[in-house]
């Protein structure tokens, strides 16, 4: 039986919590079991195109956090009704097998001990009566493996659906797309009421009892300092969360007072590398002149707005507003 470090994070910042995972995986040799929650967040898989997974307008309006994780798989929505768990273990050289069941078995046992008929589904999901309650992902670093997953306890399902409701017709890329599943909350299947915090504490106690070599140890001060540096240098940056997206093409159109305007663009490392306008609008100047000024600009609202500052949009698109054009390009 291995000595395991048990951690409950009090932070609900996704940038902090994902930085903790990376730090513990890459900068320690500890075996870890950790429970944590994020406040209103879309977590993007390592190999995904961020803008093709999220409803940017909803994200901006509701101030939803967007962050990329170390592991593969699909995009997920986290709120504080969702509980996340992380296992980090040392593995023998050459034994880097993707075996989710090994990690998920104690989670399933804990749920069943509460009278919940949880079961494995596919390669990396947990379900109740065929409805998904947990998605999982895995990453390796040297001779260490990180496995983490979600537990939908009392999440707001409408928020989940709206935040991840991207328009698939706008983007053409080779990134890994998320597959949406029918989901349910664990709280709806309990024989008696529990809060998410009671559920969290129950799960931690259940897992603790599986190992007599328990070491309940939250982050030390020097570890928190290193994590905070990782947050600033990586997890809060546009370069990691958007710029790491694979190359893709974008094709969008909008109907304005001045007619239909269509934008076709190629995006590399989150920046515009080619941009063309089409439509039945009228213009006094060639819109390609304006398009050329956006080459190399980050594809985010503030960067595009800054690049268009001082330009008379109506010279290029008669009766098309500044807001129309920015929203067309960035949302």
Secondary structure, 3 states (H helix, E strand, C coil): CCCEEEEECCCCCHHHHHHHHHHHHHHCCCCEEEEECCCCEEEECCCCCHHHHCCHHHHHHHCCEEEECCCCCCCEEECCCEEEEEEEEECCCCCCCCCHHHHHHHHHHHHHHCCCCEEEECCCEEEECCEEEEEEEEEEECCEEEEEEEEECCCCHHHHHHHCCCCHHHEEECCCCCCCCCECCHHHHCCCCCCHHHHHHHHHHHHHCCCCCEEECCCCHHHHHHHHHHHHHHHCCHHHHHHCCCCEEEEEEEEECCEEEEEEEEEECCEEEEEEEEECCCCCCCHHHHHHCCCCCECCHHHHHHHHCCCCHHHHCCCCCHHHHHHHHHC
